[in-house]
Amino acid sequence: MHLLALGGLVALVRRDKLAAAWLGLWAAVSAAFLLHHTPVFNRHALLMGPPLALLTAALVPAIAAAARRAWAELPLAVLLGLLLVLRPSFGSGELHWTAPVITQLPAQFNPDPAQEEAVRLIRELSRPKDLVVSDAPLLPFLAGRNLPPRLVDTSGTRVMSGHLTADEAIAHTSQARLVVLWVNKLDRLPGYRAWVRAHYRRVRKWPGEETRRELYVANEPSPDVTSPESRAR
């Protein structure tokens, strides 16, 4: 697709320099955004999809014009669409066809009782303005709670690359009301779970062999015995 988009950019420069400059700038800014926010998942490259698709489409009328056939645009567009959807690839000297669009259609939803319980507990043990830390961001989202901005992404990519350190995670967790450890991502930060256990109280643990699902609530601060309110009590 990148080669097709490059060809479309060249064709567009000859026909409409302003449109070529705009689409080229759009693609360049998208690429710069992704590079600045590394590490990212492969799927984040979809940000490049719209400008590349438009540049690729600009190649179709150029080929049709070169063939001097006005009716050639439709079959060329259909062929180009099939190539982009089926994604032919070569391996071991053989041609292979794949259809990622078909294989990535939504699968049947299987309810998770543990997730439903976790969402319910988050709502019961926190207020709407409270922060909740979790390595499964979907849980606070479903409960209507916010995560600390720097801990919205707790992906394994960010942890293993060193982009998120244990000290940074602890610093941003210290203001949270709840901590929900769910998929063993924050566990990869040395000492993080031990710090959570020292400053939070575990109120729920879900059984499981692959992951240690636990929910912690912040310890209540000890009363100040020197304050007038404490002496009055």
ROSE-4610 file (N, C-alpha, C; in Angstrom, 1 decimal, always signed):
// ROSE-4610
residu = [M/M/M/H/H/H/L/L/L/L/L/L/A/A/A/L/L/L/G/G/G/G/G/G/L/L/L/V/V/V/A/A/A/L/L/L/V/V/V/R/R/R/R/R/R/D/D/D/K/K/K/L/L/L/A/A/A/A/A/A/A/A/A/W/W/W/L/L/L/G/G/G/L/L/L/W/W/W/A/A/A/A/A/A/V/V/V/S/S/S/A/A/A/A/A/A/F/F/F/L/L/L/L/L/L/H/H/H/H/H/H/T/T/T/P/P/P/V/V/V/F/F/F/N/N/N/R/R/R/H/H/H/A/A/A/L/L/L/L/L/L/M/M/M/G/G/G/P/P/P/P/P/P/L/L/L/A/A/A/L/L/L/L/L/L/T/T/T/A/A/A/A/A/A/L/L/L/V/V/V/P/P/P/A/A/A/I/I/I/A/A/A/A/A/A/A/A/A/A/A/A/R/R/R/R/R/R/A/A/A/W/W/W/A/A/A/E/E/E/L/L/L/P/P/P/L/L/L/A/A/A/V/V/V/L/L/L/L/L/L/G/G/G/L/L/L/L/L/L/L/L/L/V/V/V/L/L/L/R/R/R/P/P/P/S/S/S/F/F/F/G/G/G/S/S/S/G/G/G/E/E/E/L/L/L/H/H/H/W/W/W/T/T/T/A/A/A/P/P/P/V/V/V/I/I/I/T/T/T/Q/Q/Q/L/L/L/P/P/P/A/A/A/Q/Q/Q/F/F/F/N/N/N/P/P/P/D/D/D/P/P/P/A/A/A/Q/Q/Q/E/E/E/E/E/E/A/A/A/V/V/V/R/R/R/L/L/L/I/I/I/R/R/R/E/E/E/L/L/L/S/S/S/R/R/R/P/P/P/K/K/K/D/D/D/L/L/L/V/V/V/V/V/V/S/S/S/D/D/D/A/A/A/P/P/P/L/L/L/L/L/L/P/P/P/F/F/F/L/L/L/A/A/A/G/G/G/R/R/R/N/N/N/L/L/L/P/P/P/P/P/P/R/R/R/L/L/L/V/V/V/D/D/D/T/T/T/S/S/S/G/G/G/T/T/T/R/R/R/V/V/V/M/M/M/S/S/S/G/G/G/H/H/H/L/L/L/T/T/T/A/A/A/D/D/D/E/E/E/A/A/A/I/I/I/A/A/A/H/H/H/T/T/T/S/S/S/Q/Q/Q/A/A/A/R/R/R/L/L/L/V/V/V/V/V/V/L/L/L/W/W/W/V/V/V/N/N/N/K/K/K/L/L/L/D/D/D/R/R/R/L/L/L/P/P/P/G/G/G/Y/Y/Y/R/R/R/A/A/A/W/W/W/V/V/V/R/R/R/A/A/A/H/H/H/Y/Y/Y/R/R/R/R/R/R/V/V/V/R/R/R/K/K/K/W/W/W/P/P/P/G/G/G/E/E/E/E/E/E/T/T/T/R/R/R/R/R/R/E/E/E/L/L/L/Y/Y/Y/V/V/V/A/A/A/N/N/N/E/E/E/P/P/P/S/S/S/P/P/P/D/D/D/V/V/V/T/T/T/S/S/S/P/P/P/E/E/E/S/S/S/R/R/R/A/A/A/R/R/R]
num = [1/1/1/2/2/2/3/3/3/4/4/4/5/5/5/6/6/6/7/7/7/8/8/8/9/9/9/10/10/10/11/11/11/12/12/12/13/13/13/14/14/14/15/15/15/16/16/16/17/17/17/18/18/18/19/19/19/20/20/20/21/21/21/22/22/22/23/23/23/24/24/24/25/25/25/26/26/26/27/27/27/28/28/28/29/29/29/30/30/30/31/31/31/32/32/32/33/33/33/34/34/34/35/35/35/36/36/36/37/37/37/38/38/38/39/39/39/40/40/40/41/41/41/42/42/42/43/43/43/44/44/44/45/45/45/46/46/46/47/47/47/48/48/48/49/49/49/50/50/50/51/51/51/52/52/52/53/53/53/54/54/54/55/55/55/56/56/56/57/57/57/58/58/58/59/59/59/60/60/60/61/61/61/62/62/62/63/63/63/64/64/64/65/65/65/66/66/66/67/67/67/68/68/68/69/69/69/70/70/70/71/71/71/72/72/72/73/73/73/74/74/74/75/75/75/76/76/76/77/77/77/78/78/78/79/79/79/80/80/80/81/81/81/82/82/82/83/83/83/84/84/84/85/85/85/86/86/86/87/87/87/88/88/88/89/89/89/90/90/90/91/91/91/92/92/92/93/93/93/94/94/94/95/95/95/96/96/96/97/97/97/98/98/98/99/99/99/100/100/100/101/101/101/102/102/102/103/103/103/104/104/104/105/105/105/106/106/106/107/107/107/108/108/108/109/109/109/110/110/110/111/111/111/112/112/112/113/113/113/114/114/114/115/115/115/116/116/116/117/117/117/118/118/118/119/119/119/120/120/120/121/121/121/122/122/122/123/123/123/124/124/124/125/125/125/126/126/126/127/127/127/128/128/128/129/129/129/130/130/130/131/131/131/132/132/132/133/133/133/134/134/134/135/135/135/136/136/136/137/137/137/138/138/138/139/139/139/140/140/140/141/141/141/142/142/142/143/143/143/144/144/144/145/145/145/146/146/146/147/147/147/148/148/148/149/149/149/150/150/150/151/151/151/152/152/152/153/153/153/154/154/154/155/155/155/156/156/156/157/157/157/158/158/158/159/159/159/160/160/160/161/161/161/162/162/162/163/163/163/164/164/164/165/165/165/166/166/166/167/167/167/168/168/168/169/169/169/170/170/170/171/171/171/172/172/172/173/173/173/174/174/174/175/175/175/176/176/176/177/177/177/178/178/178/179/179/179/180/180/180/181/181/181/182/182/182/183/183/183/184/184/184/185/185/185/186/186/186/187/187/187/188/188/188/189/189/189/190/190/190/191/191/191/192/192/192/193/193/193/194/194/194/195/195/195/196/196/196/197/197/197/198/198/198/199/199/199/200/200/200/201/201/201/202/202/202/203/203/203/204/204/204/205/205/205/206/206/206/207/207/207/208/208/208/209/209/209/210/210/210/211/211/211/212/212/212/213/213/213/214/214/214/215/215/215/216/216/216/217/217/217/218/218/218/219/219/219/220/220/220/221/221/221/222/222/222/223/223/223/224/224/224/225/225/225/226/226/226/227/227/227/228/228/228/229/229/229/230/230/230/231/231/231/232/232/232/233/233/233]
x = [+0.8/+0.0/+0.9/+2.0/+2.9/+3.4/+3.8/+4.3/+3.2/+1.9/+0.8/+0.6/+0.6/+0.4/+1.5/+2.7/+3.8/+3.6/+3.1/+2.8/+1.6/+0.6/-0.5/+0.0/+1.0/+1.5/+2.2/+2.9/+3.6/+2.6/+1.6/+0.5/-0.2/-0.5/-1.2/-0.4/+0.9/+1.7/+1.6/+1.5/+1.4/+0.0/-1.0/-2.3/-2.9/-2.6/-3.1/-2.1/-1.2/-0.1/-0.6/-1.7/-2.2/-2.8/-3.5/-4.1/-2.9/-1.9/-0.7/+0.0/+0.1/+0.8/+0.0/-1.3/-2.2/-2.1/-2.3/-2.3/-0.9/+0.2/+1.5/+1.8/+1.3/+1.5/+0.7/-0.5/-1.3/-0.6/-0.1/+0.6/+1.9/+2.6/+3.9/+3.6/+2.5/+2.2/+1.7/+0.9/+0.5/+1.7/+2.7/+3.9/+4.7/+4.8/+5.5/+4.9/+3.5/+2.8/+3.1/+3.1/+3.3/+4.7/+5.7/+7.1/+7.3/+6.6/+6.7/+6.1/+5.1/+4.4/+4.8/+6.0/+6.4/+6.8/+6.6/+6.2/+4.7/+4.2/+2.8/+2.5/+1.2/+0.8/+0.8/+0.9/+0.9/-0.4/-1.5/-2.8/-2.9/-2.0/-2.0/-1.5/-0.9/-0.5/-1.7/-2.9/-4.1/-4.3/-3.6/-3.7/-3.2/-2.4/-1.8/-2.8/-3.8/-4.7/-5.4/-6.1/-6.8/-6.0/-4.9/-4.1/-3.5/-3.1/-2.5/-3.6/-4.8/-5.9/-6.2/-6.3/-6.6/-5.5/-4.2/-3.1/-3.2/-3.5/-3.6/-4.7/-5.8/-7.0/-6.6/-5.7/-5.3/-4.5/-4.0/-3.3/-4.2/-5.5/-6.4/-6.7/-7.1/-7.4/-6.1/-4.9/-3.7/-3.4/-3.7/-3.5/-4.5/-5.7/-6.8/-6.4/-5.9/-5.6/-4.4/-3.5/-2.3/-2.8/-3.8/-4.4/-5.3/-5.6/-6.5/-7.9/-8.4/-9.7/-10.4/-11.5/-12.3/-13.0/-13.4/-14.1/-13.1/-11.8/-10.9/-10.8/-11.4/-11.3/-12.0/-13.2/-14.0/-13.3/-12.9/-12.2/-10.9/-10.2/-8.9/-9.2/-10.2/-10.6/-11.0/-11.8/-12.2/-10.9/-10.0/-8.8/-8.0/-7.8/-7.0/-7.6/-9.0/-9.7/-9.5/-9.5/-9.3/-7.9/-6.9/-5.5/-5.3/-6.0/-5.8/-6.5/-7.7/-8.4/-7.9/-7.5/-7.1/-5.6/-4.8/-3.4/-2.6/-2.3/-1.5/-0.1/+0.5/+1.8/+2.5/+3.8/+4.6/+5.5/+5.5/+6.3/+6.6/+7.9/+8.3/+8.0/+8.1/+7.8/+6.4/+5.5/+4.1/+3.3/+2.2/+1.4/+0.3/+0.1/-0.9/-1.8/-3.1/-4.1/-4.7/-4.7/-5.3/-6.4/-7.4/-8.5/-8.6/-7.8/-7.8/-9.1/-9.8/-11.0/-12.0/-12.1/-13.0/-12.6/-11.4/-10.9/-11.0/-11.2/-11.2/-12.6/-13.6/-15.0/-15.3/-16.2/-16.4/-16.8/-16.2/-16.6/-17.7/-18.2/-19.3/-18.8/-19.7/-19.3/-19.6/-18.6/-18.7/-18.6/-19.7/-19.7/-18.7/-18.1/-17.1/-17.6/-18.1/-18.7/-17.7/-16.4/-15.4/-15.3/-15.3/-15.3/-16.5/-17.7/-18.9/-18.8/-18.3/-18.2/-17.2/-16.0/-15.0/-15.6/-16.3/-16.9/-17.9/-18.7/-19.6/-18.9/-17.8/-17.0/-16.4/-15.9/-15.3/-16.3/-17.5/-18.5/-18.9/-18.9/-19.3/-18.3/-17.0/-15.9/-15.2/-15.7/-15.2/-16.3/-15.9/-16.8/-16.4/-17.4/-17.1/-15.8/-15.4/-14.2/-12.9/-13.1/-11.9/-11.1/-9.8/-9.0/-8.9/-8.9/-8.7/-7.6/-6.6/-5.5/-5.8/-5.6/-5.7/-4.9/-4.4/-3.7/-4.8/-6.0/-7.1/-8.0/-7.7/-8.4/-9.9/-10.3/-11.7/-12.5/-12.0/-12.7/-13.1/-12.2/-12.6/-13.5/-13.3/-14.1/-15.6/-15.8/-17.1/-17.8/-16.9/-17.5/-17.7/-17.3/-17.4/-16.4/-15.2/-14.1/-13.0/-12.1/-11.0/-9.7/-8.7/-7.4/-6.5/-5.4/-4.3/-3.9/-3.7/-3.4/-2.2/-1.1/+0.1/+0.0/-1.1/-1.3/-2.5/-3.0/-4.0/-3.5/-2.2/-1.6/-0.7/-1.0/-0.1/+0.2/+0.3/+0.6/+1.9/+2.0/+3.3/+4.4/+4.0/+5.0/+5.7/+4.8/+5.3/+6.2/+5.7/+6.5/+7.8/+7.8/+9.1/+10.1/+9.6/+10.5/+11.1/+10.7/+11.2/+10.5/+9.5/+8.8/+8.0/+7.6/+6.9/+7.7/+8.2/+9.0/+8.2/+8.7/+8.0/+7.9/+8.9/+8.8/+7.8/+7.7/+6.6/+5.2/+5.1/+3.8/+3.4/+4.3/+4.0/+3.6/+4.3/+4.1/+2.7/+2.2/+0.9/-0.2/+0.2/-0.8/-1.1/-0.2/-0.4/-1.6/-2.2/-3.4/-4.7/-4.5/-5.7/-6.4/-7.7/-8.6/-8.5/-8.5/-8.5/-7.4/-6.9/-6.0/-6.5/-6.7/-7.2/-6.1/-5.5/-4.5/-5.2/-5.1/-6.0/-5.3/-4.3/-3.7/-2.2/-1.6/-0.2/+0.7/+0.3/+1.1/+1.9/+1.2/+1.9/+2.8/+2.5/+3.4/+4.8/+4.9/+6.3/+7.2/+6.6/+7.4/+7.9/+9.2/+9.7/+9.3/+8.7/+8.3/+6.9/+6.3/+5.0/+3.9/+3.7/+2.7/+3.0/+4.3/+4.6/+4.3/+4.5/+4.2/+2.7/+1.9/+0.4/+0.0/+0.5/+0.1/+0.5/+1.5/+1.9/+1.0/+0.4/-0.3/-1.8/-2.2/-3.6/-4.1/-5.3/-5.9/-6.7/-6.3/-7.0/-8.4/-9.4/-10.8/-11.3/-10.7/-11.2/-10.1/-10.1/-9.2/-10.0/-9.8/-10.5/-9.5/-10.0/-9.2/-8.8/-7.6/-7.1/-5.7/-5.3/-3.9/-3.0/-3.6/-2.7/-2.5/-3.5/-3.4/-3.8/-3.2/-3.6/-4.5/-5.8/-6.7/-7.0/-6.7/-6.9/-7.4/-8.2/-8.7/-8.3/-7.7/-7.2/-7.9/-8.1/-8.6/-7.6/-7.5/-6.5/-6.8/-5.7/-5.8/-6.3/-7.2/-7.7/-6.6/-6.4/-5.3/-5.6/-4.6/-4.8/-5.2/-6.1/-6.5/-5.4/-5.3/-4.3/-4.8/-4.1/-4.6/-4.3/-3.5/-3.2/-4.2/-5.1/-6.0/-7.1/-7.7/-8.9/-10.0/-10.3/-11.4/-11.1/-9.9/-9.6/-9.7/-9.3/-9.4/-10.8/-11.6/-13.0/-13.7/-13.3/-13.9/-13.5]
y = [-1.2/+0.0/+1.3/+1.2/+2.4/+2.7/+1.6/+1.8/+2.4/+1.9/+2.4/+3.9/+4.2/+5.6/+6.5/+6.0/+6.8/+7.1/+6.1/+6.3/+7.3/+7.2/+8.2/+9.6/+9.7/+11.1/+11.7/+10.9/+11.4/+11.8/+10.9/+11.3/+12.5/+12.7/+13.8/+15.1/+15.0/+16.2/+16.8/+15.9/+16.3/+16.9/+16.5/+16.9/+18.0/+17.9/+18.9/+19.0/+20.0/+20.1/+20.5/+21.3/+21.6/+20.4/+19.6/+18.3/+17.4/+17.3/+16.5/+17.0/+18.3/+18.9/+18.6/+18.7/+18.5/+17.1/+16.1/+14.7/+14.3/+14.8/+14.5/+15.0/+16.2/+16.8/+16.0/+15.6/+14.8/+13.5/+12.8/+11.5/+11.7/+12.8/+13.1/+13.4/+14.2/+14.6/+13.3/+12.4/+11.2/+10.3/+10.2/+9.4/+10.0/+11.4/+12.0/+11.8/+11.8/+11.6/+10.2/+9.2/+7.8/+7.7/+8.3/+8.2/+8.9/+10.0/+10.7/+9.9/+9.1/+8.4/+6.9/+6.6/+5.2/+5.0/+3.7/+2.5/+2.5/+2.0/+1.8/+0.4/+0.1/-1.2/-1.1/-2.3/-2.3/-1.6/-1.8/-1.3/+0.2/+0.9/+2.3/+2.9/+2.0/+2.5/+2.8/+2.4/+2.7/+4.2/+5.0/+6.4/+6.9/+6.1/+6.4/+6.0/+5.3/+4.7/+5.7/+6.7/+7.7/+8.4/+9.0/+9.7/+8.8/+7.6/+6.6/+6.1/+5.9/+5.4/+6.4/+7.7/+8.7/+8.9/+8.7/+8.8/+7.6/+6.4/+5.2/+5.4/+6.0/+6.2/+7.1/+8.1/+9.0/+8.4/+7.1/+6.4/+5.9/+5.6/+4.9/+5.8/+7.1/+7.9/+8.1/+8.1/+8.3/+7.1/+5.9/+4.7/+4.6/+5.0/+5.0/+6.0/+7.1/+8.1/+7.6/+6.9/+6.4/+5.3/+4.6/+3.6/+4.2/+5.5/+6.2/+5.5/+5.0/+4.4/+5.0/+5.7/+6.3/+5.3/+4.2/+3.1/+2.3/+2.5/+1.7/+2.0/+3.1/+3.5/+2.5/+2.0/+1.1/-0.2/-1.0/-2.2/-2.1/-1.0/-0.7/-0.5/+0.3/+0.5/-0.8/-1.6/-2.9/-3.8/-3.8/-4.7/-4.1/-2.8/-2.2/-2.5/-2.4/-2.7/-4.2/-5.1/-6.5/-6.8/-6.1/-6.3/-5.8/-4.7/-4.1/-5.0/-5.6/-6.4/-7.8/-8.4/-9.8/-9.9/-8.8/-8.8/-10.0/-10.1/-11.2/-11.2/-12.3/-12.4/-13.6/-13.5/-14.5/-15.2/-16.5/-17.2/-18.6/-19.0/-20.3/-20.5/-19.4/-19.5/-19.6/-19.5/-19.7/-18.4/-18.2/-17.0/-17.4/-16.5/-16.8/-15.6/-15.9/-14.9/-14.9/-13.7/-13.7/-12.6/-12.7/-11.7/-11.3/-10.4/-9.9/-9.3/-8.6/-8.0/-9.0/-10.2/-11.2/-11.9/-12.1/-12.9/-12.0/-10.7/-9.8/-9.3/-10.0/-9.6/-10.0/-9.2/-9.5/-10.9/-11.5/-12.8/-12.8/-14.0/-14.1/-13.6/-12.8/-12.3/-13.3/-13.5/-14.4/-13.6/-13.5/-12.7/-13.2/-12.3/-12.7/-12.2/-13.2/-12.8/-12.1/-12.4/-11.7/-10.3/-10.0/-8.6/-7.8/-8.4/-7.8/-7.4/-8.4/-8.1/-7.0/-7.0/-6.0/-4.6/-4.5/-3.2/-2.7/-3.7/-3.3/-2.9/-3.6/-3.2/-1.8/-1.6/-0.2/+0.9/+0.7/+1.7/+1.8/+0.7/+0.7/+1.3/+1.1/+1.5/+2.8/+3.5/+4.8/+5.7/+7.0/+8.0/+8.4/+9.1/+9.4/+10.2/+11.0/+11.9/+11.1/+10.0/+9.2/+8.6/+8.5/+7.9/+6.4/+5.6/+4.1/+3.7/+2.9/+2.4/+1.0/+0.6/-0.8/-1.1/-2.3/-2.7/-3.2/-3.1/-3.4/-2.2/-1.2/+0.1/+0.0/-1.1/-1.2/-1.3/-1.8/-1.9/-0.5/+0.4/+1.7/+2.4/+2.2/+2.9/+2.4/+1.1/+0.6/+1.0/+1.3/+1.7/+3.2/+3.9/+5.4/+6.1/+5.6/+6.2/+6.5/+7.5/+7.9/+7.3/+7.1/+6.7/+7.9/+7.8/+8.8/+8.9/+10.1/+10.3/+9.5/+9.4/+8.7/+7.2/+6.7/+5.3/+4.8/+5.6/+5.1/+4.0/+4.1/+3.0/+2.2/+1.0/+0.2/-1.1/-0.9/-2.1/-2.7/-4.0/-4.7/-4.1/-3.5/-2.8/-1.7/-0.9/+0.3/-0.1/-1.2/-1.7/-2.3/-3.2/-3.9/-2.9/-1.9/-0.9/+0.0/+0.1/+1.0/+2.4/+2.5/+3.8/+4.1/+3.0/+3.1/+2.4/+3.1/+2.6/+2.3/+1.5/+1.3/+2.6/+3.4/+4.6/+5.6/+5.6/+6.5/+5.9/+4.6/+4.0/+4.2/+4.1/+4.3/+5.7/+6.7/+8.1/+8.4/+7.9/+8.2/+7.4/+6.3/+5.5/+6.0/+6.7/+7.2/+8.0/+8.6/+9.5/+8.7/+7.4/+6.6/+6.0/+5.9/+5.3/+3.8/+3.3/+1.8/+1.4/+0.2/-0.4/-1.8/-2.0/-3.3/-4.0/-5.0/-5.7/-6.9/-6.9/-7.8/-8.8/-8.2/-9.0/-9.1/-9.0/-9.2/-8.3/-7.1/-6.1/-5.3/-4.7/-3.9/-4.8/-6.1/-7.0/-7.0/-6.7/-6.7/-5.6/-4.6/-3.5/-4.0/-4.1/-4.6/-3.8/-4.6/-4.0/-3.3/-3.2/-2.5/-3.1/-4.5/-5.1/-5.1/-5.2/-5.1/-3.7/-2.7/-1.3/-1.2/-1.7/-1.7/-2.4/-3.5/-4.3/-3.5/-2.7/-2.0/-0.8/-0.2/+1.0/+0.9/-0.3/-0.5/-1.8/-2.0/-3.1/-4.0/-5.2/-6.1/-6.5/-6.2/-6.5/-7.6/-8.0/-9.1/-9.7/-11.0/-11.8/-12.8/-12.8/-13.8/-15.0/-16.2/-17.3/-17.4/-17.9/-18.0/-18.4/-19.2/-19.7/-18.8/-18.3/-17.5/-16.0/-15.5/-14.1/-14.0/-13.1/-12.8/-11.6/-11.8/-10.7/-10.3/-9.1/-8.6/-7.1/-6.8/-5.4/-4.9/-3.7/-3.1/-1.7/-1.4/+0.0/+0.6/+2.0/+2.7/+2.6/+2.5/+2.5/+3.8/+3.8/+5.1/+5.7/+7.0/+7.6/+7.5/+7.3/+7.3/+8.6/+8.7/+10.0/+10.6/+11.9/+12.7/+12.9/+12.2/+12.2/+13.6/+14.4/+15.7/+16.8/+16.5/+17.5/+17.7/+18.9/+19.1/+18.2/+17.8/+16.9/+15.5/+15.0/+13.7/+13.8/+14.9/+14.9/+15.0/+15.7/+15.8/+14.5/+13.6/+12.3/+11.4]
z = [+0.0/+0.0/+0.0/+0.7/+0.7/-0.7/-1.5/-2.8/-3.7/-3.5/-4.3/-4.0/-2.6/-2.2/-2.8/-2.8/-3.4/-4.8/-5.6/-7.0/-7.1/-6.2/-6.3/-6.0/-5.1/-4.8/-6.0/-6.7/-7.9/-8.9/-9.1/-10.1/-9.7/-8.4/-7.9/-8.0/-7.9/-8.0/-9.4/-10.4/-11.8/-12.1/-11.4/-11.7/-10.8/-9.5/-8.5/-7.4/-7.5/-6.5/-5.1/-5.1/-3.7/-3.0/-3.7/-3.1/-2.7/-3.5/-3.2/-2.0/-1.9/-0.7/+0.6/+0.5/+1.6/+2.1/+1.2/+1.6/+2.0/+1.4/+1.8/+3.2/+3.5/+4.9/+5.9/+5.5/+6.4/+6.8/+5.8/+6.0/+6.9/+6.6/+7.3/+8.8/+9.0/+10.4/+11.2/+10.5/+11.2/+11.5/+10.6/+10.9/+12.0/+12.0/+13.1/+14.5/+14.5/+15.7/+16.3/+15.4/+15.8/+16.3/+15.7/+16.1/+17.5/+17.7/+18.9/+20.1/+19.8/+20.9/+21.0/+20.4/+20.6/+22.0/+22.5/+21.8/+21.6/+20.5/+20.2/+19.7/+19.7/+19.1/+17.6/+16.9/+15.5/+15.0/+15.7/+15.2/+15.2/+15.9/+15.9/+14.6/+13.8/+12.4/+11.6/+12.0/+11.3/+11.1/+12.0/+11.9/+10.5/+9.9/+8.6/+7.5/+7.8/+6.8/+5.9/+6.4/+5.6/+4.5/+4.9/+3.8/+2.8/+3.3/+2.3/+1.4/+1.9/+1.1/+0.0/+0.4/-0.6/-1.7/-1.2/-2.2/-3.1/-2.6/-3.4/-4.4/-4.0/-4.9/-6.0/-5.8/-6.8/-7.9/-7.7/-8.7/-9.8/-9.4/-10.4/-11.6/-11.5/-12.7/-13.5/-12.8/-13.6/-14.5/-14.0/-14.8/-15.9/-15.6/-16.6/-17.7/-17.3/-18.3/-19.2/-18.5/-19.3/-20.3/-19.9/-20.8/-21.9/-21.7/-22.6/-22.8/-21.6/-21.6/-20.4/-20.7/-19.6/-18.8/-19.4/-18.7/-17.8/-17.9/-17.2/-15.7/-15.3/-13.9/-13.0/-13.4/-12.5/-12.3/-13.4/-13.1/-12.4/-12.6/-11.9/-10.4/-10.1/-8.7/-8.0/-8.7/-8.1/-7.9/-8.8/-8.7/-7.5/-7.5/-6.4/-5.0/-5.0/-3.7/-3.3/-4.2/-3.9/-3.4/-4.0/-3.6/-2.2/-1.8/-0.5/+0.5/+0.2/+1.1/+1.3/+0.2/+0.2/+0.6/+0.4/+0.8/+0.3/-1.0/-1.4/-0.9/-0.5/+0.0/-0.6/-0.7/-1.3/-0.2/-0.1/+0.8/+0.3/+0.4/-0.1/-1.6/-2.3/-3.7/-4.1/-3.2/-3.5/-3.1/-3.8/-3.6/-2.6/-1.6/-0.5/-0.5/-0.2/-0.1/+1.3/+1.9/+3.2/+3.2/+4.1/+4.2/+5.6/+6.1/+7.5/+7.9/+6.9/+7.2/+7.7/+7.0/+7.4/+8.7/+8.9/+10.1/+11.3/+11.2/+12.4/+12.7/+12.1/+12.4/+13.9/+14.6/+16.0/+16.3/+17.3/+17.7/+18.7/+19.0/+20.0/+21.3/+22.0/+23.3/+24.4/+25.2/+26.4/+27.6/+28.4/+29.6/+30.6/+31.4/+32.4/+33.7/+34.6/+35.9/+36.7/+36.7/+37.5/+37.1/+35.8/+35.3/+35.8/+35.7/+36.1/+37.6/+38.4/+39.8/+40.1/+39.4/+39.6/+39.3/+38.2/+37.9/+39.0/+39.5/+40.6/+41.8/+42.2/+43.4/+43.2/+42.0/+41.8/+42.0/+41.5/+41.8/+43.2/+43.9/+45.4/+46.3/+45.9/+46.8/+46.4/+45.4/+45.0/+44.6/+44.6/+44.1/+42.7/+42.0/+40.6/+40.4/+41.4/+41.2/+41.6/+42.2/+42.6/+41.4/+41.6/+40.5/+40.8/+39.8/+39.9/+39.0/+39.5/+38.7/+38.4/+37.1/+36.7/+35.5/+35.4/+34.1/+33.1/+33.5/+32.5/+32.5/+31.7/+31.7/+31.4/+30.8/+30.5/+31.8/+32.9/+34.1/+34.7/+34.9/+35.4/+34.4/+33.1/+32.1/+32.3/+32.4/+32.5/+33.8/+34.8/+36.1/+36.2/+35.1/+35.1/+36.0/+36.1/+36.9/+36.0/+36.4/+35.6/+36.2/+35.3/+35.6/+35.7/+36.4/+36.3/+34.9/+34.3/+32.9/+32.5/+33.3/+32.9/+33.0/+33.6/+33.7/+32.9/+32.0/+31.1/+30.2/+29.8/+29.0/+29.9/+30.3/+31.1/+30.3/+29.0/+28.1/+28.4/+28.1/+28.2/+27.4/+26.2/+25.4/+26.1/+26.8/+27.5/+28.7/+29.4/+30.6/+30.2/+29.2/+28.8/+28.2/+27.5/+26.9/+27.9/+29.1/+30.1/+30.0/+29.2/+29.1/+30.3/+31.0/+32.3/+33.4/+34.4/+35.4/+36.7/+37.6/+38.9/+39.7/+39.7/+40.5/+39.9/+38.6/+38.0/+38.3/+38.2/+38.4/+39.9/+40.8/+42.2/+42.5/+41.9/+42.1/+41.7/+40.5/+40.0/+40.6/+41.3/+42.0/+43.3/+43.9/+45.3/+45.5/+44.5/+44.6/+44.3/+44.0/+43.6/+44.8/+44.6/+45.7/+45.6/+44.4/+44.2/+43.2/+43.4/+42.5/+42.1/+40.8/+40.4/+39.5/+40.0/+39.3/+38.6/+37.3/+36.5/+35.5/+34.8/+33.7/+33.8/+35.0/+35.2/+34.4/+34.0/+33.3/+34.3/+35.3/+36.3/+37.2/+37.2/+38.0/+37.5/+36.2/+35.6/+36.1/+36.8/+37.4/+38.7/+38.9/+40.2/+41.4/+42.4/+43.6/+43.6/+42.5/+42.4/+43.3/+43.1/+43.9/+45.4/+45.7/+47.1/+47.7/+46.9/+47.4/+47.5/+46.6/+46.7/+47.9/+48.2/+49.4/+50.7/+50.7/+51.9/+52.1/+51.1/+51.2/+50.9/+50.5/+50.2/+50.9/+51.0/+51.7/+50.6/+50.5/+49.6/+50.0/+49.2/+49.5/+48.7/+47.6/+46.8/+46.0/+45.9/+45.1/+44.3/+43.0/+42.1/+41.8/+41.9/+41.6/+40.1/+39.9/+38.5/+38.5/+37.6/+37.5/+36.7/+35.6/+34.7/+35.2/+35.8/+36.3/+37.8/+38.5/+39.9/+40.0/+39.9/+39.9/+41.3/+41.6/+43.0/+43.0/+43.9/+44.0/+45.4/+45.4/+46.6/+46.8/+48.1/+48.4/+49.3/+49.2/+49.9/+51.4/+52.2/+53.6/+54.1/+55.1/+55.6/+56.5/+56.4/+57.2/+58.7/+59.4/+60.9/+61.5/+62.4/+63.0/+63.7/+63.7/+64.4/+65.8/+66.8/+68.2/+68.8/+68.2/+68.8/+68.4/+67.4/+66.9/+67.9/+68.0/+68.9/+68.6/+67.4/+67.1/+67.7/+67.6/+68.2/+69.7/+70.4/+71.8/+72.2/+71.4/+71.7/+71.7/+70.8/+70.7/+72.0]
